């Protein structure tokens, strides 16, 4: 039962990540979007924001909770982006930080995002 629960959790975690990547950046690791209201920028495949999560050297009052430069979120190797996204999810606002989750992934059947992937 624990293995089944663990495997299902991994499947749903992977499906959620793929859903977010699809709707936040269209799977584009180099995507950036500037937010003029607070002068922050969303970076990478998960569109992680420089106000709270990474350091781009130009966002006023940035927190850098992931402890990484925002440029790390723009790499084709998404290891750091995945680790930072996991950190975002642990935050009190957590997954709700992503508009795509609320609009496209929340309460949806996410299995289509991992169908045929062997996970």
C-alpha positions in Angstrom: 0.0 0.0 0.0 2.8 2.5 0.8 4.5 1.7 -2.4 1.3 2.2 -4.3 0.6 5.5 -2.6 4.2 6.6 -3.2 4.0 5.7 -6.9 0.6 7.4 -7.3 2.1 10.5 -5.5 5.0 10.5 -7.9 2.7 10.1 -10.9 0.5 13.0 -9.8 3.5 15.1 -9.0 5.0 14.5 -12.4 1.6 15.1 -14.1 1.1 18.3 -12.2 4.6 19.5 -13.2 4.0 18.7 -16.8 0.6 20.5 -16.7 2.2 23.6 -15.2 5.0 23.5 -17.7 2.5 23.3 -20.6 0.3 26.2 -19.5 2.9 28.4 -17.9 5.6 28.4 -20.6 4.4 26.0 -23.4 7.4 23.8 -22.3 9.9 26.7 -23.0 12.8 26.6 -20.6 13.9 30.1 -21.9 10.6 31.8 -21.3 10.6 35.1 -19.4 7.7 37.5 -18.7 8.1 40.9 -17.1 5.5 42.1 -14.6 5.5 45.9 -14.7 3.3 46.3 -11.6 5.9 45.0 -9.2 8.9 45.1 -11.6 9.5 41.4 -11.2 10.0 38.8 -13.9 8.8 35.2 -14.3 11.5 32.8 -15.4 11.7 29.4 -17.1 9.6 26.4 -17.8 7.5 27.0 -14.6 7.6 30.8 -14.8 9.0 31.2 -11.3 8.9 34.8 -10.1 11.9 36.9 -9.2 10.1 38.8 -6.4 10.1 35.7 -4.1 12.1 32.8 -5.5 15.2 33.7 -7.4 17.7 36.6 -7.8 17.9 38.4 -11.1 19.8 41.4 -9.7 17.1 43.9 -10.7 13.8 43.0 -8.9 13.3 45.5 -6.0 13.0 43.8 -2.5 13.5 40.3 -3.9 13.6 37.5 -1.4 15.3 34.7 -3.3 13.8 31.9 -1.3 15.2 29.2 -3.6 18.7 30.6 -3.2 19.5 30.6 -6.9 20.1 33.1 -9.7 17.1 33.4 -12.0 19.3 32.5 -14.9 19.4 28.9 -13.5 15.7 28.7 -14.2 16.4 29.2 -17.9 18.6 26.2 -18.5 17.5 23.2 -20.6 18.5 21.0 -17.6 15.5 21.7 -15.4 16.8 20.2 -12.2 17.1 23.6 -10.4 13.8 24.7 -11.8 12.1 21.5 -10.5 13.8 21.9 -7.1 12.7 25.5 -6.8 9.1 24.6 -7.9 9.1 22.0 -5.1 10.2 24.8 -2.7 7.3 27.0 -4.0 4.8 24.2 -3.3 6.0 24.0 0.3 5.2 27.7 0.8 1.9 28.6 2.6 0.5 29.9 -0.7 2.1 26.9 -2.4 0.7 25.6 -5.6 -1.8 28.5 -5.7 1.1 30.8 -6.7 0.6 29.5 -10.3 -2.3 30.9 -12.3 -2.0 28.0 -14.6 -2.7 25.6 -11.8 -5.9 27.4 -10.8 -7.1 27.8 -14.4 -5.8 24.6 -16.1 -4.6 22.0 -13.7 -6.7 22.2 -10.4 -9.4 19.6 -10.1 -8.6 18.2 -13.6 -7.7 14.7 -14.7 -3.9 15.1 -15.2 -3.2 11.6 -16.5 -3.1 12.8 -20.1 0.1 14.7 -19.3 2.0 11.5 -18.4 0.2 9.0 -20.6 2.8 6.8 -22.4 5.7 8.1 -20.3 6.2 5.0 -18.2 5.7 6.7 -14.8 
